[in-house]
Amino acid sequence: MARLIRSQTQHEEVETGPFAHKYLLRRPRLLQHSTASSSVDLRSLTHAASTPQHGTPHETHPSLNEDEQIDNPFVEKRRFELFIDLIWVGIISNLAEHFSDQAYGSESNFTIGDAAFEFIILFLIAWRIWKDLQEFMSKYHTNDIVERFFVVWIIVLAMLYGNNAPYLLDTRDPSNVAIVVFLVVLASFIIVESAYSLFLPSLRRELLLRLILSIATLGIWIPATFVYYPTRAGLIFAAIITEYAAAGFMATPIAEYLIQQDRFENFHPDHWVERIQDFFIIILGEGVMSLIKGSPLGRGITTQAGTGVQVLISYYVLCGFYFNGDQSRRYVHAVRRIWWRKLLWLS
């Protein structure tokens, strides 16, 4: 039977799929960078490797050999990025459910405004972890066991944060676990990139500047662990806003002047636009799923069903606004404009 199946296989239809080689230990390298005299972009083969090809490699892309078509790290990274997004969707779902309990629960001491302020604080911390991880994965292409263990370590910490975030601002029994987890995340990025900078001298000035800014924000995070609500909420909000301000400063012309490096990372706008679009669609999908999971609208055609229809239409409109809101056929995306517009969109 096996011989019969093999004899009927159309060998001319064998496809070439993307695959990234994995290493035990490897010298760190940037995924995309420029120097004063040249530019290196390992994503240049994305289109060739992202679409299954038929026939021999030289027939489909004469200028590329088989290894160049198959070995494409960007495609594999994008698949894994979607998996990471699902983790953050779970975190945001948990935060949203906690907000609902705090704002409308009968046993809650929070007003709607207090609950909204708490949700903003917890969401900004989660978003910061997500963005740091995405920047790390977009910046480096080492693909060895150290990098893979580090990414798993960060998503484990993210899971712990998502589970402990609702207890961060508890008025009766607050927990410091969420703050500790976030600080461990920041320290983990600094430690790993410090090790990378031993092999990539161009990163050293940037890393030193980031370290100085991180130490400055540490002076706000530590006192927040010793106080209670509402003082704790104010300190944490100030700390996370300072974190965002420090990250924003790294994208300014002043920071670029201070770094003054010959070798630097190129920003890949198309990739970031796709990342945010994918994340937005997954978030909308989580909202739509909540309308069906557990039959929350009740049995039959009820008033809850009417509310569900309104919410579903709202999600549909939000999707349309995001992708087609300006109705422009030709436009220049914010990530391709002046630095401060790109910064506002990415933040």
N, C-alpha and C positions, 0 to 999 in steps of 0.2 A: 504493500500500500504506500509506504513512504517513497519507494522508488517511482511509483506511478505519479505521485504528487510532484516529485522533483522533475519528472519528465515533462509535466504540463506547465511548469513555471516559465513565465515569459522573462528570460534573463535580460532582454533589452529594456525592461521596465524597472530595473534596479535603480533605486533613488539614492542620492547623496544627501545626507542630513547633517546639520550642524553638530559639532562635538568639540568640547574643550578638553585638552589634555590636563591631567591632574598630576601633581608632584608631591613628594614627601616633604622636601625642603627646597626652597628656591629663593634666589636673590630677589628682593622686592623690586617692583618696576611699576611705573605709571601707566595707566591704561591709555592716556592721551596727553601729550605734552608738546611744548614748543621750545626751541632754543633760538638763539640770535640768528642762526643760519639755516635752520631746518625745522620741519614740523613732522611729528610722528603721530599717526592716528590708527590705533588698532581696530577701530570700528569701521574702517573703510570697506571691509569685506562683509558687512552686515547684510546688505541686500542679496549678495550672491549666496550666502549661506542660509539665510532665513527662508528661502523658497526652495522646496524640494526640486531637484534637477533630475532629468532622465538622460540616459545614455552615458557615455564616458565624459569625464570632466573636460577634456580638451575639445569635445564637440560642443558643450554648452557654454563654456567660458575658456576660449583658447588661451587667454593671457594668464590664467590661473592654473596651477597644478592642483592635484587632488587634495593634498594636505592643506593648501590655502583655502579651499572651499569648505573643507570639513572643520578644521580647527578654528572656530570662531567663538571667543569667550563671551562676546556681547549678547548673543542669542541665549546662551545658557543663563547668563546673569539676569536677563529680563524674565525668564521663566521663574527663577527663584524669587525675584522681586515681587511677583504676583502672590507667591506663597507668603512672603513677609507682610504684604498688604492685608491679607486675611487675618493675621494676628492683630494688627492694629484696628481692624474693623471690630474684632471682638473686644478690644480695650475700649473703643469709643462706645460700643453698645452697652458695656457695663457702666461706663460713666453716665450715659444718657439715662439708663434705668435708675441709677443712684440719684440723678437730678430729679427725676420724676417723683421718687420717694421723698426726697427732701422738700420739694416744692409743694406737693399735693398730699403727702402722707399725713394721716391723722395724728401720729405720734412725733412728728417733726417739729423742731423749734425754729426752723428756718423759714424766712419769707421767700417769695418767688425771686426777689432781687438777690437775696443772700445765696440761694441755691444756684442762680445763674452765675454769680461771681465765683462760687466754688467750682462750677463746671468749667468756666473759662480757665481758671488756674490749672486744674487737673489736665485739661485738654492741651494747654500750651506746653506742659511738661512732656506729655506723650508725643506731641508733634515734634518737639525738639529732639527726642530720642530717634524718632523715625527719620527726620531729616539728616541727622548726623550719620546714621547708618547708610542712608542712600548716597550721601556724599562720599563716604568711605568706599562703597562698592563701585561708584562711578569713577573714583579717582585712581584706584590701584588695580593691577592685574598681576597678582602673584599666583593665585589658584593653587596654593600648597596647603598642607595640613594645618599650618599655623593660622592662615587666613580663614580657613573654613571653621576651625574651632572657635576663632574669635567671633565670627558672625553668629554661630550657634550660641555662644556665651551672651551676646547682646540680646538675642531674641528671648533667651531664658530670663534675663533680667527684665526685659519688657513684659513678659508674662507675669513676673512677680510684681512689677509695678502696677499692672492692670488689675491684679487681684487685691492689692493693698491700698490703691489710691482712694477708694471711698472712705477709708478710715483716717486719712491724713488730717482732715479738719473736723473730726468728730468732737462735739462739744463736751461729751462725757468721758470718753476714753480714747484720746487721740493716739495715733501710732506714728512713729518716725520711720517705719520701714520704707515707705515710698520715697522719702527724702534720701535715705541712705542708698537705696537702689539707684536713684538718679545720679548721685555723686559718684557711685561706683562706675556707672556707665561713662561719665565724663572722664574719670581717671583711667578707665580702660582704653579709651580712644587715645589719650595722651601717652600712655605707656607704649601702646603698640606703634603709634606713629613716631615716638621717640626712637624705638628700635629700628623702624624703617629709615629714619633720617640718618642712621649710621651708614647706610648704603646709598642714600639719596641726599647728598649735601644740599641740594637746592631747597629742601624742605626745612632746613634748620632755622632760618630766620623767621619763617612763617610760624613754625612750631613754638619758638621762643616768645613771639608776640602773643600767640594764643594762650600760652602758659601764664604769662603776666596778667592777661585779662581774666583768666579762670581763677587765679589766686585772689583777684580783687572781688569777684562775686562770691568766693568762699566765705568772706567776712559777713555776708548776709545770710547764707544758707545755715551756717552753724548756729547762730543765735535763734533761728526759727525752730530748732529742735528742743529748745528749753522753755518756750512760752506756749500759751494756749490761745484758743480762738477768743476774740477776733484778731489779736495781735499777730498770731501765727499766720493768718491769712494775708495780712498786710505785708509781712516780711517775705513770705514766699512769693507773693505777686511782684514785689520789688526785685527779688532775686531773679525770677524768670524773665522779667522785662530787661534786666541788666544783661542776662545771658543773650537775649535776642539782639540787644543793642551792640554787644561785643561781637557777635557773629556778623551783624550788619556792617560794623566798622571794618571788618576784614575784607569787605567787598568794595570799599571806598578807594578813590585814587590816593588818599593819604597813606593808607595801609600798603598799597602797592609801591608807593615811593619808599616807605620804611623798609619793606622787604628787599627791594632792589635785586631781584634774582634774575639770572640769565636763563634759567630753565624753569618753566612754570606750566601749570595745568591749563589746558584749553577747556573752556566751557562748552558743553554739548547741548545746545538749546532744544533740538528735536527730541532728544532722549528725555529731558526733563518735562517737556510738554506732554509726551506720551505717558510718563510716570504719573503726573497729576491727573490726566484724563482717566487712566485706569483706576487710580485710587478713588476718584470721584464717582465713577460708575459702580465700583464695589460698595461704596458708602450708600448710594441710592439703592442698590440691591438689598443691603441689610435692612433699610427702612421698609422696602416693599415686602421683604420676608416677614417682618414683624406683623404685617396685616393678615398673614395667613397662618403662621406658626401658632399652634395651640387653639385655632379657631376663636380668635378674640372678638370677632364680630357677632358671635352668637349663632343660634339656629334659626334659619329662615331669613326673611327680609325684615330686618329690624332697624331701629334708629341708629344702632351702632354700625350697621351695614352702610347707611347713608353717610355717616362720618368717615368710614373707611374709603368710600368712593371719593369723597372730597380730598382725603389725604393722598390717595393714589393719583388723582389728577394733579395735585400739587407736585408730587415727585416727577410726573411726566413734564410739567411746565418747567421745573427746575432743570431737568435734563436738556430741554429745548433752549432755555436761556443760556446755559453754559456753553453749548456747542454752536448755537445759531443766533445768539441774542442780538448781535450787532447787524446781522444780515449783510455782511460785507463779503464781497467776492475777492477783493484784494485788500490785504492789510499787513501791517508790520506788527508781529507779536511783541508783547512787553519784554520778553527775555532777549530780544534783539535790539532793544532801544538803549537809551543812556543808562548808566550804571544804577542810578537811584530807582528808575522804573523797574528794572530787572530785579533789584533787591526787594522792592515792595511786593512784586508778584511772587517771588520765591519764598518770602517769609510768611 
